[in-house]
Amino acid sequence: MLQDLLSNWIYILPAVFIAFSFHEFAHSFVAYKLGDTAQKESGRLSLNPINHIDPIGFISLVLFGFGWAKPVQVNPYMFKDRKNGMIQSAVAGPLANLILGFVFTILMQLTIKTGLFINGPVGNYLYYFCVYSIVMNVGLGVFNLIPLPPLDGSKILMGILDEETYFKIMQYERYIAIFMIAILLSGVLDGPLLYVRSAIIDFYSNIVSKNFILRKRKRLIHVASFFIYLTVKYQSVCNIRKSRHFTGKYRYSTVTDLARFLG
């Protein structure tokens, strides 16, 4: 039993560190880009887990199955548009996790298709690490979108509700947070959260397993190359056109230029 638990934590710990670090970094990075310069001084513009992991939250994760990282302190008064800035910085964390979940789904499929999964301990570890990372990131992203304090969903509400209504609700933030913890411990939310998480993971798996990305890659490269070729060639024609405009000898319309180029 203990051996199984320890073997699972070999996969879980790196997945937790990556999920929490990217989540909090995304909050800090977006807030910084929107004008909250204090993020740079706080040391949160980093993917170093030490800067983001909360000891009590980590212990809670180990003991009870849910936990938290150090929250990023965002100052909405530094944003040009406080409401939109708050929404963007709040959404950034869950969105980063959902994107990571998709990336790890691709990596997991690659370990299967390339045979790494069955070719030794390294491939086996990589496969299960990807599995735990998918579950951790998608679960964290979905969970944080619940619109109750202290989760990111409550900060998204700040951008949707008028300030008076929002701050009336936030007067009871401490009590709502206690209520939220009680609900989590009771297991009432387990079913709905599991359903949403599973639906997103299934959606990712369906996209990747159908080789949507891998099968279409060559075609996308060909299409992109063609458009780059068109752009470069057309730009060269436009440069010729500009030089002739400068001399005043020739005046071509855009349509004429393109026709000459394609011809």
GICORKA-V890613 format. One record per run of one state. SS is the DSSP state (alpha for helix, beta for strand, coil for the rest). FROM is the first residue (numbers start at 1). TO is the last residue. If there is no record, write none. Layout:
BEGIN
SS_FROM_TO / SS_FROM_TO
END
This chain:
BEGIN
coil_1_1 / alpha_2_33 / coil_34_37 / alpha_38_42 / coil_43_48 / alpha_49_51 / coil_52_52 / beta_53_53 / coil_54_54 / alpha_55_64 / coil_65_68 / beta_69_69 / coil_70_75 / alpha_76_78 / coil_79_81 / alpha_82_113 / coil_114_115 / alpha_116_118 / coil_119_120 / alpha_121_143 / coil_144_151 / alpha_152_160 / coil_161_162 / alpha_163_170 / coil_171_172 / alpha_173_186 / coil_187_189 / alpha_190_209 / coil_210_211 / alpha_212_247 / coil_248_253 / alpha_254_262 / coil_263_263
END
